[in-house]
Amino acid sequence: KGKCPEDGWDESTIELFLHELAIMDSNNFLGNCGVGEREGRVASGLVARRHYRLIHGIGRSGDISAVQPKAAGSSLLNKLTNSVVLDIIKLAGVRTVASCFVVPMATGMSLTLCFLTLRHKRPKAKYIIWPRIDQKSCFKSMITAGFEPVVIENVLEGDELRTDIKAVEAKIKELGAENILCVHSTTSCFAPRVPDRLEELAVICANYDIPHIVNNAYGVQSSKCMHLIQQGARVGRIDAFVQSLDKNFMVPVGGAVIAGFNESFLQEISKMYPGRASASPSLDVLITLLSLGTNGYKQLLKERKEMFSYLSSELKKLADNHNERLLDTPHNPISLAVSLKNLDENNDAAVTQLGSMLFTRQVSGARVVPCGSVQTVNNYTFKGFMSHANDYPCAYLNAASAIGIKKQDVDVFLKRLDKCLKTWRKEAKKEESVNEISNSSTGTEQLED
C-alpha cells in the first residue's frame, strides 16, 4: 500500500527486503554485460555491502523522481521511500499534503532548489521576503539561488520574537508583488524566536498572489509546527515546505524532504534537480521508518513532548536558583532559553566562557548568545547575530528537546550547567574580593601621599 507499517520490522526482514530490491538492479544480474560509463561498478566489497549493492542511485539525468529502467530495484526503493515519508508527514499533522520527495541535500540546498524552480514562474522577481532568523544556511539558500533577501525584523512581544505582519505587507506594497519571488518563512527555530505567523503570512501570499516557501527544518517532530503548516495551507497559500531528514528521523546528515500541496509544482521541483542522485538518504530513512513503524515513530514524538515539559520545569528551577529566569516563550514547542543577565552584567566575556565550559564538559547543542554580537554573512551585516534581533534585552542560553532525547540527557545537562554556573559565581566573587582589596590599598596610598 506504500504506507509505513504500524509495527516495525526486525532487522533480518528489512535486510531480506533490501536484498530483494538489489537483485532487481542490472549491476547485480548474473551474466550482466555493461558497456556504458555508469554501470554500477564498485571497487570495494565493503562499499558495496554498506549500500546493500544498491549502486545506481535514484532518478535519471532529467528528473530525480523518474524511474531508471536498468535500476528497477533502486527506482522502487525511491518510490517507496517517498510514499512512506508522505504517510509519516500526514501522521505528524499535515493531513492534506499532496506529495513529497526525498533529496540527497540538506535543508539549505533544498530550499535553494525550490527558489530556482520559482525563478521560471516569476522571471521578473528578484526579492525574497524573509522574516529574520539568525541561521546561516537558510539565509545563504536565497543568496546561492541569486536572489536578494529582504530582511523583516521581528517584533518583541514579552520575551518572544514574533513575525511583524504589518512590515511584511508594507514591504510587498513598496517593492511590488510581481518583483517578489516568494515569502520565505520559518517554523522550527531557537527561542526566544518563535515560529512565524504562518496563517497570516499564507493569507497575505494568497491575496497578493505571491508564492510561499516554509523552512520546516526540524518541525516534523512538533505537532504545533505541523499544525501551523496545515492551517496555513487551509486558509491561504503554502507552495512547499522543506524539512531535514537527520533532525526529524534520526539518520545521518545529508538529506531533506520537499513536500507540498500541489503535486504538479512538486514535480517541477524534482525536474529542476540536475542529474541522478545518491540513494543513501532514501535508503537510510526507509530502513529507519520500517524498523520503527508508525507506532514506534508516534512513541518517539510522545517522548519528545514529555521531555520538553520536563526540561522546561527543571530549567525553570535551576534558573531561579541562580537568580536568572526561564524566558517565557510559549509559542516555541522545541527550544527553550534561560537568561544570563548576571554573567553579562559582570563580564562581557563570561557568556562566551560559559559556552566553552559546557562544551569541554561534553554538553553539545546548548548555545550561549551574548548581546550585541555583529556578524557579516554574504555582505549582509546582522547586529545582535544569533539572537534574531538587533537589540534583544538580555544574553541567554538555549537548550532544545528534540526527537530521541532521553531523561538522562536532560538530567546530566542540568547537573553540568548548574556546576558551571556555580563555578563562575565562585570565580566572580574571588575577582570582586581582589578588586576591593586593590581599591582599598590604592585609597590608603593616596591618603599617605
KEGUSE-554576 format. One record per residue (C-alpha): residue in three letters; x, y, z. Coordinates in steps of 0.05 Angstrom, whole numbers. Each point is the difference from the previous one (the first is absolute). Layout:
// residues N
(ALA (X Y Z))
...
END
This chain:
// residues 449
(LYS (0 0 0))
(GLY (61 46 2))
(LYS (-12 17 73))
(CYS (44 -6 61))
(PRO (-16 -65 38))
(GLU (-33 9 67))
(ASP (49 -45 36))
(GLY (74 3 -18))
(TRP (35 -57 -37))
(ASP (59 -37 30))
(GLU (69 11 -31))
(SER (3 -67 -37))
(THR (-67 13 -35))
(ILE (24 70 -21))
(GLU (66 -29 -27))
(LEU (-37 -54 -38))
(PHE (-45 53 -31))
(LEU (60 43 -20))
(HIS (36 -60 -31))
(GLU (-63 -14 -41))
(LEU (0 72 -25))
(ALA (75 -4 -16))
(ILE (-5 -61 -45))
(MET (-49 39 -44))
(ASP (57 48 -20))
(SER (39 -18 -63))
(ASN (68 5 34))
(ASN (-20 -60 43))
(PHE (-26 -44 -58))
(LEU (38 -65 -11))
(GLY (36 6 -67))
(ASN (-13 75 -7))
(CYS (42 33 -54))
(GLY (8 75 12))
(VAL (31 43 -54))
(GLY (-22 70 23))
(GLU (36 51 43))
(ARG (-45 -11 60))
(GLU (-11 -74 13))
(GLY (-2 -4 75))
(ARG (70 -27 6))
(VAL (29 5 71))
(ALA (73 -15 14))
(SER (-8 -14 75))
(GLY (-43 -57 27))
(LEU (-7 39 65))
(VAL (-30 59 -37))
(ALA (-47 -47 -39))
(ARG (-24 -32 65))
(ARG (-8 67 34))
(HIS (-50 19 -54))
(TYR (-33 -69 -4))
(ARG (26 -1 -73))
(LEU (-51 54 -19))
(ILE (52 38 -40))
(HIS (-38 35 -56))
(GLY (-29 57 42))
(ILE (-69 30 -14))
(GLY (-31 36 -58))
(ARG (24 15 -70))
(SER (40 58 -28))
(GLY (-63 41 -11))
(ASP (-41 -16 62))
(ILE (19 -24 70))
(SER (-68 -35 6))
(ALA (3 -36 -67))
(VAL (5 -76 -6))
(GLN (67 -28 -25))
(PRO (-13 -63 -43))
(LYS (66 -33 17))
(ALA (-9 14 74))
(ALA (-70 -26 14))
(GLY (17 -16 73))
(SER (30 69 15))
(SER (-59 33 -36))
(LEU (-49 -40 42))
(LEU (40 19 63))
(ASN (-7 73 -19))
(LYS (-75 -4 -13))
(LEU (-13 -39 64))
(THR (42 48 42))
(ASN (-38 61 -25))
(SER (-66 -35 12))
(VAL (19 -22 71))
(VAL (26 69 18))
(LEU (-64 32 -27))
(ASP (-39 -47 46))
(ILE (42 23 60))
(ILE (-10 74 -17))
(LYS (-75 -11 0))
(LEU (4 -38 65))
(ALA (41 58 30))
(GLY (-56 50 -14))
(VAL (0 25 -72))
(ARG (-60 -42 -23))
(THR (-11 33 -68))
(VAL (71 -3 -26))
(ALA (-3 -24 -72))
(SER (70 -22 -15))
(CYS (72 -2 24))
(PHE (68 -26 -21))
(VAL (67 -13 33))
(VAL (61 38 -26))
(PRO (73 -16 16))
(MET (13 71 24))
(ALA (-9 32 68))
(THR (-53 53 14))
(GLY (37 61 -27))
(MET (15 -27 -69))
(SER (-71 -30 -4))
(LEU (-28 70 12))
(THR (46 26 -55))
(LEU (-30 -52 -47))
(CYS (-70 26 16))
(PHE (20 72 -13))
(LEU (33 -19 -67))
(THR (-64 -35 -21))
(LEU (-41 63 16))
(ARG (48 42 -43))
(HIS (-31 -30 -63))
(LYS (-69 17 24))
(ARG (17 72 20))
(PRO (56 24 -47))
(LYS (-5 73 22))
(ALA (6 -15 74))
(LYS (65 14 37))
(TYR (-20 7 73))
(ILE (-17 -51 54))
(ILE (-38 25 61))
(TRP (33 -32 61))
(PRO (-22 9 72))
(ARG (68 0 35))
(ILE (28 -63 31))
(ASP (74 -2 17))
(GLN (19 -65 -34))
(LYS (50 3 -56))
(SER (-22 -56 -46))
(CYS (-71 26 -11))
(PHE (27 70 -14))
(LYS (54 -27 -48))
(SER (-52 -43 -35))
(MET (-30 64 -29))
(ILE (67 31 -18))
(THR (23 -64 -34))
(ALA (-63 -1 -42))
(GLY (17 71 -23))
(PHE (-53 40 37))
(GLU (1 59 46))
(PRO (-26 -14 70))
(VAL (-44 54 29))
(VAL (9 -7 75))
(ILE (-61 13 42))
(GLU (19 13 73))
(ASN (-41 -36 53))
(VAL (-45 32 51))
(LEU (13 -10 75))
(GLU (-63 -22 36))
(GLY (17 -15 73))
(ASP (61 -44 -6))
(GLU (-19 -27 -69))
(LEU (24 23 -68))
(ARG (-59 -4 -48))
(THR (-14 14 -73))
(ASP (-14 73 -18))
(ILE (-59 -12 -46))
(LYS (-11 75 -13))
(ALA (72 9 -22))
(VAL (-5 -60 -47))
(GLU (-62 28 -34))
(ALA (29 71 -3))
(LYS (64 -27 -34))
(ILE (-42 -38 -51))
(LYS (-37 64 -18))
(GLU (66 39 -3))
(LEU (37 -50 -45))
(GLY (-60 -23 -42))
(ALA (-27 -71 3))
(GLU (26 -17 -70))
(ASN (72 15 22))
(ILE (-4 -48 59))
(LEU (18 -73 -12))
(CYS (-31 -25 65))
(VAL (-8 7 74))
(HIS (50 -45 36))
(SER (-26 -16 70))
(THR (24 -45 57))
(THR (-33 -47 49))
(SER (53 -34 43))
(CYS (49 49 31))
(PHE (41 17 62))
(ALA (-37 35 57))
(PRO (-14 57 14))
(ARG (-19 3 -74))
(VAL (-64 -40 -11))
(PRO (-30 -30 -64))
(ASP (-24 52 -50))
(ARG (-73 19 -3))
(LEU (-11 -49 -57))
(GLU (-75 9 -7))
(GLU (5 76 -7))
(LEU (59 -6 -48))
(ALA (-37 -52 -41))
(VAL (-61 46 -6))
(ILE (45 58 -23))
(CYS (33 -45 -52))
(ALA (-68 -22 -26))
(ASN (-26 72 -3))
(TYR (61 26 -38))
(ASP (10 -64 -42))
(ILE (71 -10 28))
(PRO (30 -70 10))
(HIS (14 -22 72))
(ILE (58 -47 18))
(VAL (5 -25 72))
(ASN (65 -20 33))
(ASN (-25 -57 46))
(ALA (71 -25 16))
(TYR (-16 -40 63))
(GLY (-75 12 3))
(VAL (-26 -70 -18))
(GLN (12 -21 72))
(SER (-44 56 26))
(SER (-76 -6 -5))
(LYS (-4 77 9))
(CYS (45 14 -60))
(MET (-37 -50 -44))
(HIS (-67 29 21))
(LEU (24 70 -21))
(ILE (17 -27 -69))
(GLN (-66 -36 -6))
(GLN (-39 63 21))
(GLY (42 45 -45))
(ALA (-17 -44 -60))
(ARG (-74 -1 20))
(VAL (-10 75 6))
(GLY (52 26 -49))
(ARG (59 -21 -42))
(ILE (60 -46 14))
(ASP (35 -25 -62))
(ALA (53 -45 32))
(PHE (29 -16 68))
(VAL (69 -29 11))
(GLN (25 -44 57))
(SER (65 -34 19))
(LEU (6 -76 2))
(ASP (52 -3 56))
(LYS (-37 48 47))
(ASN (-68 -34 -7))
(PHE (16 -73 -13))
(MET (67 -11 35))
(VAL (41 -20 -62))
(PRO (68 27 -22))
(VAL (4 71 -27))
(GLY (-8 8 -75))
(GLY (-74 -3 -18))
(ALA (-64 40 2))
(VAL (-73 -7 -19))
(ILE (-35 51 -45))
(ALA (-75 -4 8))
(GLY (-60 40 -24))
(PHE (-74 4 -15))
(ASN (5 4 -76))
(GLU (27 -63 -32))
(SER (18 34 -67))
(PHE (43 53 35))
(LEU (37 -55 38))
(GLN (13 -36 -66))
(GLU (29 65 -28))
(ILE (48 4 60))
(SER (22 -73 -10))
(LYS (13 14 -74))
(MET (43 60 19))
(TYR (50 -45 35))
(PRO (57 -12 -51))
(GLY (22 -72 -10))
(ARG (-10 -62 40))
(ALA (7 -1 75))
(SER (27 -41 57))
(ALA (-48 -52 28))
(SER (34 0 69))
(PRO (-48 50 34))
(SER (-60 -37 -28))
(LEU (28 -67 22))
(ASP (16 26 70))
(VAL (-69 29 12))
(LEU (-37 -60 -29))
(ILE (40 -48 45))
(THR (-14 45 60))
(LEU (-75 6 -12))
(LEU (-8 -74 -14))
(SER (35 -17 65))
(LEU (-41 50 40))
(GLY (-68 -7 -32))
(THR (-53 53 12))
(ASN (-8 -23 72))
(GLY (74 8 13))
(TYR (3 69 -31))
(LYS (-62 22 38))
(GLN (33 -24 64))
(LEU (62 43 -15))
(LEU (-44 61 -12))
(LYS (-36 -13 66))
(GLU (65 -7 38))
(ARG (28 63 -30))
(LYS (-60 40 22))
(GLU (4 -29 71))
(MET (75 17 3))
(PHE (-15 71 -22))
(SER (-46 9 60))
(TYR (51 -31 46))
(LEU (58 42 -27))
(SER (-42 63 5))
(SER (-20 -12 73))
(GLU (70 -20 22))
(LEU (34 57 -37))
(LYS (-47 49 34))
(LYS (20 -27 69))
(LEU (74 5 -18))
(ALA (-8 71 -27))
(ASP (-36 22 64))
(ASN (56 -29 42))
(HIS (51 43 -37))
(ASN (-41 63 1))
(GLU (-16 -7 -74))
(ARG (-64 -18 -35))
(LEU (-27 -47 -53))
(LEU (-24 46 -56))
(ASP (-75 -3 -13))
(THR (-5 -27 -71))
(PRO (-65 -42 -2))
(HIS (-4 2 -76))
(ASN (66 -38 -8))
(PRO (-13 -75 8))
(ILE (71 -26 -6))
(SER (51 52 25))
(LEU (7 35 68))
(ALA (42 59 23))
(VAL (28 19 69))
(SER (23 72 13))
(LEU (73 12 17))
(LYS (-6 71 27))
(ASN (47 -11 60))
(LEU (56 -25 -45))
(ASP (-10 53 -52))
(GLU (-2 58 50))
(ASN (64 -21 35))
(ASN (44 -19 -58))
(ASP (-9 7 -76))
(ALA (39 -65 -12))
(ALA (-36 -40 53))
(VAL (-57 -21 -45))
(THR (46 -28 -53))
(GLN (42 -32 55))
(LEU (-61 -38 25))
(GLY (-9 -29 -69))
(SER (72 -24 0))
(MET (-8 -30 70))
(LEU (-61 -40 -22))
(PHE (33 -24 -64))
(THR (62 -25 37))
(ARG (-46 -37 47))
(GLN (-30 -37 -60))
(VAL (-65 39 -3))
(SER (-17 7 -74))
(GLY (-57 39 -32))
(ALA (-7 53 55))
(ARG (13 70 -28))
(VAL (20 62 39))
(VAL (-21 65 -33))
(PRO (35 64 22))
(CYS (-30 69 -11))
(GLY (20 44 -58))
(SER (45 -47 -41))
(VAL (7 22 -72))
(GLN (10 -47 -58))
(THR (4 9 -76))
(VAL (-30 -55 -44))
(ASN (9 8 -75))
(ASN (10 75 7))
(TYR (-62 8 44))
(THR (15 24 70))
(PHE (-43 -25 57))
(LYS (1 36 67))
(GLY (-14 -45 60))
(PHE (14 -61 -43))
(MET (-27 -66 28))
(SER (-53 36 41))
(HIS (-46 13 -60))
(ALA (-4 74 18))
(ASN (44 63 0))
(ASP (-8 12 75))
(TYR (-28 -58 39))
(PRO (-6 21 74))
(CYS (47 -53 29))
(ALA (51 -53 -14))
(TYR (-26 -71 6))
(LEU (13 -74 -7))
(ASN (-40 -47 -46))
(ALA (-17 -73 11))
(ALA (-48 -42 -42))
(SER (-42 -62 9))
(ALA (8 -34 -68))
(ILE (-22 -69 -23))
(GLY (39 -56 33))
(ILE (19 39 63))
(LYS (-1 -41 64))
(LYS (-11 19 73))
(GLN (73 -17 14))
(ASP (21 53 -52))
(VAL (-41 53 36))
(ASP (23 -20 70))
(VAL (74 0 -19))
(PHE (-6 66 -37))
(LEU (-34 34 60))
(LYS (52 -28 48))
(ARG (58 25 -42))
(LEU (-32 68 -14))
(ASP (-13 9 75))
(LYS (73 -17 14))
(CYS (26 49 -53))
(LEU (-43 57 27))
(LYS (23 -14 71))
(THR (73 -1 -23))
(TRP (-9 66 -36))
(ARG (-32 32 62))
(LYS (59 -22 44))
(GLU (49 29 -50))
(ALA (-40 65 -4))
(LYS (0 6 77))
(LYS (75 -11 2))
(GLU (10 54 -52))
(GLU (-45 48 38))
(SER (41 -12 64))
(VAL (65 13 -36))
(ASN (-28 64 -30))
(GLU (-24 24 68))
(ILE (68 -13 32))
(SER (35 35 -58))
(ASN (-47 60 4))
(SER (8 7 76))
(SER (76 -4 -4))
(THR (1 53 -55))
(GLY (-43 45 44))
(THR (48 -8 59))
(GLU (60 18 -44))
(GLN (-36 62 -25))
(LEU (-14 22 72))
(GLU (73 -10 19))
(ASP (22 42 -60))
END
